Amino acid sequence: MSSSNPSGQNGRPDQVNLFGQDHFQAAVSNSQASLGGAEQPFFKIVATDPHSQARTGQVRTSHGLIRTPMFMPVGTRASVKAVAPDDLAALGAEIVLANTYHLMLRPGPEIIKALGGLHRFMGWPGPIITDSGGYQVFSLSAMRKLTDDGVGFKSTYDGSSIFLTPEKAVELQEGFGVDILMCLDECTTYPASREETEKSLNLTLNWAKRSKKAWQGPGALFGIAQGGFYPDLRRQAAEAIKELDFPGQAVGGLALGEPLAERLTAIESAVSALDSQKPVYLMGLGTPLDLMEGIKRGADLFDCVMPTRNARNGQLFTRGGKINVLNARYKAETTPPDDQCGCYTCQNFSLAYLRHLHQNREPLYLRLATIHNLRYYLDLMREARNALINGTFMCYYNQFMSQQP
């Protein structure tokens, strides 16, 4: 049996646990020292694939290096559900995502700042990205009032009235002390008319300009290209974001129920018009297939609640496809979820045991399932990076696609 290190037998033996509070500053100092000086670029491309737009690179922040392509586990309320920061580090996560909307409401920016910033507050000394809260406001459309100035909405916690502007979103994220922050944007529904999409796009671009003006640093501000599912509007949005010259770029408004073909066209239209020398973040994607298609089309960073949420609901991702642990066929199954996986869960526990834990609502299930799913996602990123460095990305991509149901 392996140790309780979530990375399992094939983990990262060079990973030193520096996550105790006594060692927090040492972890930050070590990360800063590893960057090699301020003259280093924010983003550097290490290798590209000659047969696609895929590339591997490095994003440098004051809290550490992010090797791309990279999946960013979602810690909405400054916590990735069911796992601790040292679990994430051992699994190979190099950056986590937190949510400005939720953190501004609870515990509030004053508490986070008083306790030393978001890194110290959540015990994660590596890079952190926050989204602006735009998607949450979009999802609360029945409770919001949208204007050119910003968006008003009711708190989901106590019903109090809040007005969020592009400038306030930047101020909040800078106050958290994060490494990457996002412009406030507006996301259209799917489907949306061309008129609605153009109106939303113009609002988002206006907010991007205001965000850029308000931004003081030191975190890197990413502009977001919207444009719905009209290829010309996607290109228009991407060109405008490129012109604004943000340190990084994102493509938003995806995975809203659209067919895969429309999603891929939207991604291609946007990414092809963005600055190829800056990192590209596909927001909210998604399935393993989405990630692989995104990498092929030139994206570098990804986030989604899918691996953690699906784990809690009994679904595990494996190289052989998805597994529902409550399926009766696993009642006495002695094998692990994925015999090719090196995570702590697969190295130590059977499907029968995981099914037993889930059936009885044992909290241990949540941790073991989350460890496995995050390891699967992070392994996809690691394997894609290695394939790009070795010049075999399309072979890896084709092998992955051949295994899809």
Long-range contacts (C-beta under 8 A, 24 or more apart in sequence): 1-347, 1-348, 2-344, 2-347, 2-348, 4-344, 5-90, 5-344, 6-83, 6-87, 6-90, 6-91, 6-343, 6-344, 6-345, 6-371, 6-375, 7-90, 7-91, 7-92, 7-342, 7-343, 7-344, 7-375, 8-341, 8-342, 8-343, 8-344, 8-345, 8-346, 8-347, 8-375, 9-342, 9-347, 10-342, 11-90, 11-91, 11-92, 11-342, 12-90, 12-92, 15-89, 15-90, 17-86, 17-89, 18-125, 19-84, 19-85, 19-86, 19-89, 19-123, 19-124, 19-125, 21-123, 24-119, 24-120, 24-123, 24-125, 27-125, 28-62, 28-63, 28-119, 28-125, 31-62, 31-63, 31-64, 31-65, 31-125, 31-126, 32-62, 32-63, 34-64, 34-65, 35-60, 35-61, 35-62, 35-64, 35-65, 42-220, 42-247, 42-248, 42-279, 43-247, 43-248, 43-277, 43-278, 43-279, 45-277, 46-388, 46-389, 47-388, 47-389, 47-391, 48-388, 49-388, 49-391, 49-393, 49-394, 51-393, 51-394, 52-296, 52-297, 52-298, 52-393, 52-394, 52-397, 53-271, 53-272, 53-296, 53-297, 53-298, 54-295, 54-296, 54-297, 54-298, 54-384, 54-388, 54-393, 54-397, 55-298, 55-300, 55-388, 56-384, 56-385, 56-388, 56-389, 57-279, 57-300, 59-127, 59-248, 59-279, 59-300, 59-301, 61-127, 61-179, 61-180, 61-220, 62-179, 62-218, 63-119, 63-125, 63-126, 63-127, 63-128, 63-179, 64-94, 64-95, 64-125, 64-126, 64-127, 65-94, 66-94, 66-95, 66-127, 66-301, 67-94, 67-385, 68-279, 68-300, 68-301, 68-385, 69-291, 69-294, 69-295, 69-299, 69-300, 69-301, 69-302, 69-381, 69-384, 69-385, 70-94, 70-95, 70-300, 70-301, 70-302, 70-381, 71-291, 71-302, 71-303, 71-304, 71-377, 71-378, 71-380, 71-381, 72-96, 72-97, 72-129, 72-301, 72-302, 72-303, 73-97, 73-303, 73-307, 73-308, 73-374, 74-99, 74-303, 74-304, 74-305, 74-308, 75-122, 75-124, 76-102, 76-305, 77-102, 77-103, 77-106, 78-103, 78-112, 78-118, 78-121, 78-122, 79-122, 80-308, 80-370, 80-374, 81-308, 81-312, 81-366, 81-370, 82-308, 82-311, 82-312, 82-366, 82-367, 82-369, 82-370, 83-367, 83-370, 83-371, 83-374, 84-123, 85-122, 85-123, 85-124, 87-367, 87-371, 88-124, 88-374, 89-126, 91-343, 91-371, 91-374, 91-375, 91-378, 92-375, 92-378, 92-379, 92-381, 92-382, 93-126, 93-374, 93-378, 94-126, 94-127, 95-126, 95-127, 95-128, 95-129, 95-179, 95-180, 95-301, 96-124, 96-126, 96-127, 96-128, 96-129, 97-128, 97-129, 97-130, 97-131, 97-303, 98-122, 98-128, 98-129, 98-130, 98-176, 98-178, 99-130, 99-131, 99-133, 99-136, 100-130, 100-131, 100-132, 100-133, 100-169, 100-172, 100-173, 100-176, 101-133, 101-136, 101-137, 101-164, 102-136, 103-130, 103-172, 103-176, 104-133, 104-162, 104-164, 104-172, 105-155, 105-156, 105-157, 105-162, 106-157, 109-172, 109-175, 109-176, 112-175, 112-176, 113-175, 113-176, 117-176, 117-177, 118-176, 118-177, 118-178, 119-177, 127-179, 127-180, 128-176, 128-178, 128-179, 128-180, 129-178, 129-179, 129-180, 129-181, 129-182, 129-301, 129-303, 130-173, 130-176, 130-178, 130-180, 130-181, 130-182, 131-182, 131-283, 132-169, 132-173, 132-181, 132-182, 132-183, 132-184, 132-185, 133-164, 133-169, 133-184, 134-169, 134-182, 134-184, 134-185, 134-186, 134-187, 134-224, 134-252, 135-187, 135-252, 135-283, 135-284, 137-164, 138-186, 138-187, 141-189, 146-186, 146-203, 148-203, 148-206, 150-184, 151-184, 151-186, 165-210, 166-207, 166-208, 166-210, 166-211, 166-214, 167-210, 167-211, 167-214, 169-211, 170-211, 170-214, 170-215, 170-221, 171-214, 173-219, 174-215, 174-216, 174-217, 174-219, 177-219, 178-219, 179-219, 179-220, 180-219, 180-220, 180-221, 180-222, 180-248, 181-215, 181-219, 181-220, 181-221, 181-222, 182-221, 182-222, 182-224, 182-250, 183-207, 183-208, 183-211, 183-212, 183-221, 183-222, 183-223, 183-224, 183-246, 184-211, 185-224, 185-226, 185-252, 186-226, 187-226, 187-252, 187-253, 187-256, 188-226, 188-228, 188-253, 189-256, 190-228, 190-229, 190-256, 190-257, 190-258, 191-229, 191-258, 192-228, 194-230, 194-233, 196-228, 197-226, 197-227, 197-228, 197-229, 197-230, 197-233, 198-233, 200-226, 200-228, 201-226, 201-227, 201-228, 201-233, 201-236, 201-237, 204-237, 205-237, 205-240, 205-241, 208-240, 208-241, 208-244, 208-246, 209-244, 212-244, 212-246, 220-246, 220-247, 220-248, 221-246, 221-247, 221-248, 222-246, 222-247, 222-248, 222-249, 222-250, 222-281, 223-248, 223-249, 223-250, 224-249, 224-250, 224-251, 224-252, 224-283, 225-249, 225-250, 225-251, 225-252, 225-270, 225-273, 225-274, 226-252, 226-253, 227-253, 227-266, 227-269, 227-270, 228-253, 228-266, 229-258, 229-262, 229-263, 229-265, 229-266, 231-265, 231-266, 231-269, 232-269, 234-266, 234-269, 234-270, 234-273, 235-269, 235-270, 235-272, 235-273, 237-270, 238-269, 238-270, 238-271, 238-272, 238-273, 238-274, 239-273, 241-274, 242-273, 242-274, 242-275, 245-275, 246-278, 247-278, 248-278, 248-279, 248-280, 248-281, 249-274, 249-275, 249-278, 249-279, 249-280, 249-281, 250-280, 250-281, 250-282, 250-283, 251-280, 251-281, 251-282, 251-283, 251-299, 252-283, 252-284, 253-283, 254-282, 254-283, 254-284, 254-285, 254-286, 255-284, 255-285, 255-286, 255-290, 255-304, 260-289, 260-293, 263-290, 264-293, 264-297, 267-293, 267-294, 267-297, 267-299, 268-297, 271-297, 271-298, 271-299, 272-298, 288-317, 288-376, 288-377, 288-380, 288-400, 289-404, 291-377, 291-380, 291-381, 292-380, 292-384, 292-397, 292-400, 292-401, 295-384, 295-397, 296-393, 296-397, 307-370, 307-373, 307-374, 307-376, 307-377, 308-370, 308-373, 308-374, 310-373, 311-366, 311-369, 311-370, 311-372, 311-373, 311-374, 312-366, 312-369, 312-370, 314-358, 314-369, 316-354, 316-369, 316-372, 316-373, 316-376, 317-372, 317-373, 317-376, 317-377, 318-376, 319-403, 320-403, 321-403, 321-405, 323-351, 325-351, 325-354, 325-355, 325-358, 325-369, 326-355, 326-358, 326-359, 327-355, 330-354, 330-355, 331-355, 337-372, 338-372, 338-376, 341-372, 341-375, 341-376, 341-379, 342-375, 343-371, 343-372, 343-375, 343-376, 344-368, 344-371, 345-369, 345-371, 345-372, 345-375, 346-372
